[in-house]
Amino acid sequence: MTKIRELLTTGPTVSFEFFPPKTDAAMRTLDRTLAELSRLSPSFVSVTYGAGGSTQDRTRAIVLDINAHRPFPAMPHLTCMSHTKAEVMELLADYAAHGIDNVLALAGDPPLDGSDPVGEFRYARELVELVRDQGDFSVGVAAFPELHPRSGGDRALDRRNLAAKLALADFAITQFFADVDDYARLVDDLAALGVHKPVLPGIMPPHNPAGYRRMAAMNGTRAPEELLARIEAATPNDALELAVEATTQQCARLLELGAPGLHFYTLNRADVTGRVHAALGL
């Protein structure tokens, strides 16, 4: 099976996210990380897409290479920000021609230079509809346990919009979060709206407190300040142990709650994710 919607029916999945490197040295690091994490037999992996579509070519190259040489599928992120429908249709046709069965359809981030995005899409739901029209892809979307940053704090509106988007897709992957209760509430909110599609929790090990805080601020995520302070005060070895222990406990509770899988944001590193995977006995 190569479609994620089918993989999710076989039991809890384990998946990893990578980002396209900007340098040859970083590409070699990613190659080593892929080799190490491939030994863990992931269900699938995903590859991110830069702001304003800035990494389209690198994302495509990595996804095609993984699908050609690894025993698990790679799913490209695809954003509608700054793209025309014709551009997206061309990319989808190219993916289909190369046997890519899965797409994560996202609104995306605006261009890094601060300019206003130009394109023919406004919401990720419009992108999902277009992907559906272009072939038999398994389509994932993003979910935010602590509400979408552009929701204005309106929980009811946020959940209605997510439910409408997820009803068109096959599954969702969440933004990273620290409090498992936020994930549980998200799933309950969707169920109350009649949507029972799989929602994969996104896992971000907090081994880099500064980076965790920075990304949390960008995504409207609450940072676990007490834990981050303990990690910052510890020696490097103890800090890594604390991050692994906290992430393992988080993942174990998510699986106990019935999460359909675990999606790790690896940041192109194998060490922390690999240790959590081993500690869970996956």
DALIN-V466725 format. One line per field, one symbol per residue. phi: phi as a letter, one per 20 degrees, with the letter a starting at -180 (. if undefined). psi: psi as a letter, one per 20 degrees, with the letter a starting at -180 (. if undefined). Layout:
phi: ???
psi: ???
//
This chain:
phi: .deffegfeepgecccdccffdcfffffffgffffffffelffacccfcfgmmfdgffggfffffffeccebfddffcdefmdefffffffffffffdmedcbdecfnefgfenfffdrddccfgffgffggfeqeeeddceccgenfgeemmefffgfffffffffeddacceffbdeffffgfgffffffendcffcefedcfefcgfffffffffdmdfefffffffffeefgfffffffffffffffffffffngfrcdeeflmddffgfffgfffmf
psi: piphhhhiiirpqpqqprqpqirhghhhgggggggghhijlqhrrqprprpjkikgggggggghgghhiqkqqppqqpqipjqrhggghggghgghhjjpiqpooqgrqrqhjiqpqqajqhqhhhgghgghiiamqppqrqqohkqphjijjngggghgggggghhiahrqpqqqrhohhggghggggghhjjpkqpoppppoplingghggghghhjkppqnhgghhgghirrgghgggggggghggggghghhikpiapopnhkkqhgggghggghik.
//
